[in-house]
Each structure stands twice: as structure tokens, then as C-alpha cells.
Amino acid sequence: MAIITVNLANLTAPDDCGRLGGRPCGRHFWPPWYRRANATRQHTVTTIQRRTLNMTEQHTPDSGFAERIQHLHDELGIPRHYAVASCLALCEEPPQLVDTEPDFYGRPQRLTPEAFAAWRAMKETATAAGVEIFLISAFRSVDYQCQIFRRKLEAGQQIDGILSVNAAPGYSEHHTGRAIDIGTCHCPALEEEFERTPAFAWLDRNAAGFGFHLSYPRDNSSGISYEPWHWCYAPQ
């Protein structure tokens, strides 16, 4: 396997939102993210979302957390029907996180102990198979997610456009410490092009064996744009 030297000083870390931003679009009563979600509502939720929901069934977020999230949504202008339209579950921050290796840009990252152990095993197995995968991002707090939304709103983006590429604060799997964004060499970070890499092909065949599942496949019921790089640890 070829050794590739990368000058990190010349790299710019992407916004942890997922992508740098979606195409701003005008406000509509049924915004694009809702229409895409509603178009697949007969499926209710994707397989991975069912697994994620099942993992949280034993612990229902308390009313204080839900009220905090609703207050933040009102502040950001997120529609009150967002939870119903997206079919996403509330995601609380975990009680324990551990440091992972730094991400590709040298930034510190954290995951739950179980997710980190699974990620490390998966990465080592991929490396042994000649496939390079690395972290782009992992845990993200509710407050950080709010900062992403505020930056985009201040930059002039509309809320419906933002919601097509970002889960609303309180609903991002990154809050759980089990979701990771994965990158590979010779591919721009957090782009659909990742789907055409050997890394994605390997993940598609092997990630489930380590408990990781693709959260936002094409035409998913949440209305989030396709994210081949976003995987969540949700073992069955």
C-alpha cells in the first residue's frame, strides 16, 4: 500500500455540520426537507433509524431536555412539526465519553467507550485489508449544533435549506457519541463522491459486522440529504 504524505497545514477542516452548507432555498410552508421526508413516510423510518430508536427505548429523555430543545428550536426558527416530519428521535448526550485518536485534521474527538472500541477494531481490520479510513468528526454537543445553525443563519441561509443537510439540535446522532463521519484518501471530505471509493465499498460490506450502519441512505425518511460518510454505532 502506498504511503501518502499530506501537509496538514494546507488543509482546512470542514464545518462539523456535515457539509459546509446546503443551497439556500426560499421559505415554504412545506420546505424541501419536509417534502422529501413526507414522500417516504410509508416506510416510517429507515432500518438504521429503527435500530437507533430501539437503543433509546429503555431511556426516554426527560421533559427538561425536551423543553430545552423546543426552546432552542423556537429561537432558531425550526418548525414545531420538525420531529414528526423527520421521524428522528431525541438524542441526549451520553454520561461518558472517551478520547479517540485525533481526526484527519488533528482535532480532538470523543466517542462513547463502546463506539470507540468498535471504531478502532473496524479501522484496524480495514487497514489490514489495504483500505484507509479515518475520522472526520465524532461527538458533537447540542450547543455546538446550535452554533452551526446560528452561523449559517447569520450567513443568510434559510432554515429549510439548513435542515436538509443538518439534523436539528437535539436530534443529531452526533450528540450520542456513537456517530462518526468517515473519510478516506483521494476523496474530498463529506461529499457524495465518497460513495465511489474503495473505503465506502468496504464499509458497505463490513461495517455492520462491527455494529456500524449508514444513517442517511438515499431517499431516507428524515429528509436529510444522502450522507455516505455518516455511520452510527447501533449494534443489534
GULUMNU-191866 format. One record per residue (C-alpha): x, y, z; residue number from 1; residue in three letters. Coordinates in steps of 0.2 Angstrom, whole numbers, plus 2048, in hexadecimal, padded with zeros to 3 digits. Layout:
% residues N
    X    Y    Z    k    r
    X    Y    Z  NUM  ALA
...
END
This chain:
% residues 236
    X    Y    Z    k    r
  800  800  800    1  MET
  807  811  7FB    2  ALA
  80C  81D  809    3  ILE
  804  82E  806    4  ILE
  80B  83E  80E    5  THR
  7FF  84C  811    6  VAL
  804  85D  817    7  ASN
  7F6  860  824    8  LEU
  7FB  873  824    9  ALA
  7F3  874  813   10  ASN
  7E3  86C  818   11  LEU
  7D3  875  81E   12  THR
  7C8  86B  82A   13  ALA
  7B6  86A  824   14  PRO
  7A8  871  82E   15  ASP
  7A3  863  83A   16  ASP
  791  865  834   17  CYS
  794  858  827   18  GLY
  796  863  818   19  ARG
  79B  875  817   20  LEU
  789  879  813   21  GLY
  77A  875  808   22  GLY
  774  880  7FA   23  ARG
  769  88D  802   24  PRO
  757  88C  7FD   25  CYS
  748  897  800   26  GLY
  73C  894  80E   27  ARG
  72D  889  80A   28  HIS
  71F  883  815   29  PHE
  725  871  811   30  TRP
  738  873  80F   31  PRO
  743  867  804   32  PRO
  749  85D  813   33  TRP
  737  85A  818   34  TYR
  731  856  807   35  ARG
  73F  849  805   36  ARG
  73B  841  816   37  ALA
  728  841  812   38  ASN
  72B  838  801   39  ALA
  732  829  80A   40  THR
  727  829  81A   41  ARG
  71F  818  815   42  GLN
  730  811  81A   43  HIS
  72F  81B  82B   44  THR
  742  81A  82F   45  VAL
  751  812  827   46  THR
  758  802  82E   47  THR
  766  80B  836   48  ILE
  75A  818  83E   49  GLN
  750  809  845   50  ARG
  760  802  84D   51  ARG
  764  813  854   52  THR
  753  815  85B   53  LEU
  753  804  863   54  ASN
  763  808  86C   55  MET
  75B  817  874   56  THR
  74A  80E  879   57  GLU
  751  80A  88A   58  GLN
  754  81C  88E   59  HIS
  748  82A  889   60  THR
  750  83B  88A   61  PRO
  748  845  898   62  ASP
  73C  853  896   63  SER
  74A  860  89B   64  GLY
  754  85A  88C   65  PHE
  746  85B  880   66  ALA
  741  86C  886   67  GLU
  752  872  884   68  ARG
  753  86C  872   69  ILE
  742  874  86E   70  GLN
  748  884  875   71  HIS
  758  883  86A   72  LEU
  74D  87F  85B   73  HIS
  742  88E  85D   74  ASP
  751  899  85F   75  GLU
  758  892  84E   76  LEU
  747  892  845   77  GLY
  746  87F  843   78  ILE
  734  87A  83F   79  PRO
  72B  872  84E   80  ARG
  726  863  843   81  HIS
  738  85F  840   82  TYR
  739  850  84B   83  ALA
  729  848  843   84  VAL
  72E  84C  831   85  ALA
  740  846  833   86  SER
  73C  836  83D   87  CYS
  74C  839  847   88  LEU
  74E  835  859   89  ALA
  754  841  867   90  LEU
  767  83D  86A   91  CYS
  76E  841  87B   92  GLU
  780  843  87E   93  GLU
  788  834  887   94  PRO
  78E  833  899   95  PRO
  79F  82D  893   96  GLN
  7AA  831  885   97  LEU
  7BC  82C  881   98  VAL
  7CA  834  877   99  ASP
  7CC  82D  866  100  THR
  7DB  82F  85A  101  GLU
  7DC  841  853  102  PRO
  7D2  843  843  103  ASP
  7D9  845  832  104  PHE
  7DC  857  835  105  TYR
  7E4  855  846  106  GLY
  7D5  85A  850  107  ARG
  7D0  850  860  108  PRO
  7C1  845  85F  109  GLN
  7B7  83B  86C  110  ARG
  7AB  82C  86B  111  LEU
  7A3  821  878  112  THR
  7AF  813  87D  113  PRO
  7A5  805  874  114  GLU
  7A4  80F  864  115  ALA
  7B7  813  865  116  PHE
  7BB  801  867  117  ALA
  7B1  7FC  858  118  ALA
  7B8  80A  84E  119  TRP
  7CA  805  852  120  ARG
  7C7  7F3  84E  121  ALA
  7BE  7F8  83E  122  MET
  7CC  804  839  123  LYS
  7DA  7F7  83D  124  GLU
  7D1  7E9  832  125  THR
  7CF  7F5  824  126  ALA
  7E1  7FA  824  127  THR
  7E6  7E7  824  128  ALA
  7DB  7E6  814  129  ALA
  7E5  7F4  80C  130  GLY
  7D6  801  80F  131  VAL
  7D9  812  817  132  GLU
  7CC  81A  821  133  ILE
  7CD  827  82E  134  PHE
  7C3  833  839  135  LEU
  7BC  843  833  136  ILE
  7B1  846  842  137  SER
  7A9  83D  850  138  ALA
  7A0  844  860  139  PHE
  797  855  85E  140  ARG
  78E  85D  86C  141  SER
  77D  865  86B  142  VAL
  785  876  86E  143  ASP
  791  873  860  144  TYR
  783  86E  854  145  GLN
  77A  87E  859  146  CYS
  78A  888  854  147  GLN
  78A  880  843  148  ILE
  778  886  840  149  PHE
  77B  897  846  150  ARG
  78A  899  83B  151  ARG
  781  894  82C  152  LYS
  772  89F  830  153  LEU
  77D  8AE  832  154  GLU
  785  8AA  821  155  ALA
  774  8AB  819  156  GLY
  76F  899  817  157  GLN
  75C  895  81A  158  GLN
  757  888  827  159  ILE
  74F  87C  81B  160  ASP
  760  87B  811  161  GLY
  76A  878  821  162  ILE
  75E  86A  827  163  LEU
  761  861  817  164  SER
  773  85E  81B  165  VAL
  773  860  82E  166  ASN
  769  857  83B  167  ALA
  761  864  847  168  ALA
  769  866  858  169  PRO
  764  858  864  170  GLY
  761  84C  855  171  TYR
  772  84A  84F  172  SER
  77A  838  851  173  GLU
  78A  841  854  174  HIS
  783  846  865  175  HIS
  783  834  86B  176  THR
  796  831  869  177  GLY
  792  823  85D  178  ARG
  792  82B  84C  179  ALA
  7A1  82E  842  180  ILE
  7A5  836  831  181  ASP
  7B2  82C  828  182  ILE
  7BF  832  81A  183  GLY
  7CB  82A  80F  184  THR
  7DA  82F  805  185  CYS
  7D8  837  7F3  186  HIS
  7C6  83C  7F7  187  CYS
  7BF  84D  7FD  188  PRO
  7B8  84C  80F  189  ALA
  7A6  84B  811  190  LEU
  7A1  849  7FF  191  GLU
  796  83D  7F5  192  GLU
  7A6  838  7EC  193  GLU
  7AA  82D  7FB  194  PHE
  79D  821  7F5  195  GLU
  7A9  81D  7E6  196  ARG
  7B8  819  7F0  197  THR
  7BF  808  7F6  198  PRO
  7BD  80E  808  199  ALA
  7AA  80F  805  200  PHE
  7A9  7FF  7FC  201  ALA
  7B2  7F6  80B  202  TRP
  7A7  7FF  818  203  LEU
  797  7F9  80E  204  ASP
  79D  7E7  80F  205  ARG
  7A5  7E7  821  206  ASN
  79F  7F5  82C  207  ALA
  790  7EC  832  208  ALA
  79B  7DF  839  209  GLY
  7A2  7EC  845  210  PHE
  791  7F3  84A  211  GLY
  792  802  83E  212  PHE
  784  807  832  213  HIS
  781  814  825  214  LEU
  775  821  82D  215  SER
  770  82B  81E  216  TYR
  76E  820  80E  217  PRO
  767  827  7FE  218  ARG
  754  82C  800  219  ASP
  755  82A  813  220  ASN
  745  82E  81C  221  SER
  74D  83C  827  222  SER
  74F  848  818  223  GLY
  762  849  81B  224  ILE
  76C  849  80B  225  SER
  775  839  807  226  TYR
  785  837  812  227  GLU
  790  828  80D  228  PRO
  79D  82E  81A  229  TRP
  792  82E  829  230  HIS
  791  81E  833  231  TRP
  78A  81A  844  232  CYS
  78E  80D  850  233  TYR
  77E  804  854  234  ALA
  781  7F1  857  235  PRO
  773  7E5  856  236  GLN
END
